[in-house]
Amino acid sequence: MHMTSQQILHSDLLDILFEKRNKLYGAYLLRKNYPVELMKAIAITCVLTIALIFFTGSSSTKQTLDKITDGYKVSQVVIPEEPKPKLPEPASKPPASQVKTEVLTNDMKVVNETPEPLATQSDLDNSVLGNQKIDGDPAASGLQPPQMPQLNTGGTGTAEEAVEKKEPPLPSRQPQFPGGAQAWLNFLSRNLRPPQDMEAGEKRTCLIRFSVDEDGTITNFQVLQSGGNEFDNEVIRVLKKMPKWLPAIQNGKPAAVSFTQPVTFAAAEE
């Protein structure tokens, strides 16, 4: 059978070569399947080569390890730690100064006595002056009550009446720091910072007066005894940080009073 021109264009080179020849012969089949057989052969060769290399390498490595293990003894190596350099010891600092605080408390006693009523001008006109009060009939004594002297009113000056100054009554309850006297001392000890330049054994005492207003506010700081500007300012700085006090009570009402606080700065002795 002859191939047409169309068949020739679409036919394989092997078919054209074996046209009019016996294709059942092995040469045609061998050439037809040659690419597939070649790939099979290459794949089998690669697999066998890799298996041979793997087997040979593992066997060689095992023999080498056995030789090393038999000839040498492996032991754990301990690396000693390097000694740390000694740091110079800091110079010993003198102990911190201590602050001694004292609270001044005045034991005040309030006496509630009802004063005896004073004599009226009418009683004085019908009585004789003396150092004791005696009830009786003024006509039976035969004494005349003293006459008021006549004043010269011709001048232009004015006479001032003598006014007796009376001390204010003491409060029935003194002002108090919230928590009491111990809380007050703890507050001062916790907040006061003595100057660092105090010499060993040195003592400085400050006496500060301040006012506790009706609402417990602390005002009017006054230095009564100075221990030095730096010490005075430190005490006043801490006093200004105080919370409101419990105000004093006078006649059942809050009253403003003054309070005096001494503070002693004492540096520790060497």
C-alpha positions in Angstrom: 0.0 0.0 0.0 1.4 3.3 -1.0 1.0 6.4 1.1 -0.5 9.5 -0.3 1.1 12.9 -0.1 -1.3 13.8 2.8 -0.3 10.7 4.7 3.4 11.4 4.2 3.0 14.8 5.7 1.4 13.4 8.9 3.4 10.2 9.1 6.4 9.5 11.3 9.9 9.2 9.8 10.0 5.6 10.9 6.8 4.7 9.0 8.1 6.4 5.8 11.4 4.5 6.2 9.7 1.1 6.7 7.1 1.7 3.9 6.8 -1.5 1.8 8.8 -3.4 4.3 8.0 -6.0 6.9 7.1 -4.0 10.0 6.6 -7.2 12.0 10.3 -7.7 12.0 12.0 -6.8 15.3 13.9 -3.8 13.8 10.8 -1.7 13.4 9.5 -2.5 16.9 12.9 -1.8 18.4 13.2 1.5 16.8 9.5 2.4 17.5 9.9 1.8 21.3 13.5 3.0 21.6 12.8 6.2 23.5 10.6 4.4 26.1 13.1 1.6 26.6 16.0 4.1 26.8 14.2 6.0 29.7 13.5 2.7 31.5 17.2 1.7 31.2 18.4 5.1 32.5 16.0 5.0 35.5 17.0 1.5 36.5 20.7 2.5 36.2 20.2 5.5 38.4 18.3 3.5 41.1 21.0 0.8 41.2 23.8 3.4 41.3 22.2 5.3 44.2 21.6 2.1 46.1 25.1 1.0 45.7 26.5 4.4 46.8 24.3 4.4 49.9 25.1 0.9 50.9 28.9 1.4 50.4 28.9 4.7 52.3 27.0 3.5 55.3 29.2 0.4 55.6 32.3 2.6 55.4 31.1 5.0 58.0 30.2 2.2 60.4 33.6 0.7 60.2 35.3 4.1 60.7 33.1 4.7 63.9 33.9 1.3 65.2 37.7 1.9 64.8 37.4 5.3 66.5 35.4 3.9 69.4 37.9 1.0 69.9 41.0 3.2 69.8 39.9 6.3 71.8 37.9 6.9 75.0 35.6 9.9 74.9 35.2 11.7 78.2 33.3 14.8 79.2 35.4 17.9 79.4 34.5 20.4 82.1 35.6 24.0 81.5 36.3 25.8 84.8 34.6 29.1 85.2 36.9 32.1 85.2 37.1 33.8 88.6 35.2 37.1 88.7 37.3 40.1 89.4 36.8 41.6 92.9 35.1 45.0 92.8 36.5 47.6 95.2 34.4 47.9 98.3 32.7 51.3 98.5 33.9 53.7 101.1 31.9 53.3 104.3 29.4 56.0 104.7 28.6 57.5 108.1 25.2 56.3 109.4 22.3 58.5 108.4 21.5 61.3 110.8 18.5 60.7 113.0 15.9 63.2 113.7 14.6 63.5 117.2 11.2 65.0 117.4 9.4 66.2 120.5 5.8 67.2 121.0 4.9 69.9 123.4 1.6 69.3 125.2 0.3 71.7 127.8 -2.1 70.3 130.4 -4.8 72.9 130.4 -7.6 72.8 132.9 -10.9 74.6 132.2 -12.7 75.8 135.3 -16.4 76.4 134.9 -17.2 78.6 137.9 -20.2 80.9 138.0 -18.9 84.4 139.0 -20.7 86.2 141.7 -22.9 89.0 140.3 -21.5 92.5 140.7 -23.3 95.2 142.7 -25.4 97.7 140.7 -25.0 101.4 140.9 -28.2 101.6 143.1 -26.7 99.2 145.6 -23.5 101.2 145.8 -25.5 104.4 146.5 -27.1 102.8 149.6 -24.0 101.0 150.9 -20.7 101.7 152.6 -17.5 100.5 150.8 -15.5 97.8 152.6 -13.5 94.6 152.0 -16.4 92.3 152.8 -20.0 92.1 151.7 -22.4 92.3 154.7 -26.1 92.4 154.2 -27.9 94.9 156.6 -29.8 98.2 157.0 -27.8 101.1 155.7 -29.6 103.6 158.0 -28.7 101.6 161.1 -24.9 102.0 160.6 -25.0 105.8 160.9 -22.5 106.0 158.0 -23.2 108.0 154.9 -22.3 106.5 151.6 -19.4 108.2 149.8 -20.3 111.1 147.6 -19.1 111.1 144.0 -16.5 113.9 143.5 -17.5 116.7 141.3 -15.6 116.8 138.1 -14.4 119.9 136.4 -16.1 119.9 133.1 -14.7 123.1 131.8 -11.9 121.4 129.9 -12.0 120.1 126.4 -10.2 116.8 126.9 -11.8 113.3 127.1 -11.2 110.8 129.8 -10.4 107.2 128.8 -11.9 104.5 130.7 -9.6 101.8 132.0 -10.2 98.6 130.3 -9.1 95.4 132.0 -7.7 92.9 129.6 -8.8 89.3 130.2 -7.0 86.2 129.0 -9.0 84.2 126.6 -10.4 81.0 128.2 -8.5 77.8 127.4 -10.0 75.4 124.9 -11.7 72.3 126.2 -10.0 70.2 123.6 -6.6 70.8 122.1 -5.9 70.5 118.4 -4.8 67.0 117.4 -3.0 65.5 114.4 -5.1 62.8 112.7 -4.3 59.5 114.4 -2.9 61.0 117.6 0.5 62.0 119.0 2.3 58.8 117.8 1.0 59.2 114.2 2.3 62.8 114.4 5.8 61.6 115.4 5.8 59.0 112.7 4.9 61.6 110.1 7.8 63.8 111.1 10.3 60.9 111.3 9.2 59.6 107.9 9.4 63.0 106.0 12.2 65.0 107.6 15.5 64.8 105.7 18.5 66.0 107.7 21.3 67.7 105.8 24.1 65.4 104.7 26.9 67.8 105.8 26.2 67.3 109.5 29.2 66.3 111.6 29.2 63.2 113.8 27.5 63.9 117.1 26.2 67.3 116.0 22.7 68.4 117.2 20.5 71.2 115.9 17.2 72.1 117.5 14.4 74.2 115.8 11.3 75.5 117.6 8.5 76.3 115.2 5.1 77.8 116.0 2.1 77.4 113.7 -1.6 78.0 113.9 -4.4 75.4 113.6 -7.4 77.3 112.2 -11.1 76.5 112.8 -11.2 74.1 109.9 -7.9 72.4 110.8 -5.8 74.2 108.2 -2.2 74.8 109.2 -1.0 78.4 108.7 1.3 81.2 110.1 4.6 79.4 110.5 7.0 81.2 112.8 10.5 80.3 113.9 10.9 80.8 117.7 14.3 79.1 118.0 16.4 78.7 114.9 18.7 75.8 114.3 20.0 77.3 111.1 18.3 78.3 107.9 18.7 74.9 106.3 17.2 73.1 109.3 14.4 75.7 109.8 13.4 75.4 106.1 13.4 71.6 106.2 11.0 71.6 109.3 8.7 74.2 107.7 8.7 72.2 104.4 7.5 69.1 106.2 4.9 71.0 108.3 3.4 72.4 105.1 2.8 68.9 103.9 0.7 68.0 106.9 -3.0 67.1 106.4 -5.7 69.0 108.2 -5.7 68.7 112.0 -8.7 68.1 114.2 -9.4 71.7 115.4 -9.5 72.8 119.0 -12.9 73.1 120.7 -13.8 76.1 122.8 -17.3 76.7 124.2 -18.5 73.8 122.0 -17.3 75.4 118.8 -14.1 75.0 116.7 -11.5 77.6 117.6 -8.1 78.7 116.1 -5.1 78.1 118.4 -1.3 78.2 118.2 0.8 75.1 118.4 4.6 74.9 119.1 6.7 72.0 117.8 10.4 71.4 118.6 12.5 69.3 116.3 16.0 68.1 117.1 18.4 66.9 114.3 21.0 64.6 115.8 23.8 63.1 113.7 25.0 59.6 114.8 28.4 59.5 116.6 31.2 57.6 114.9 
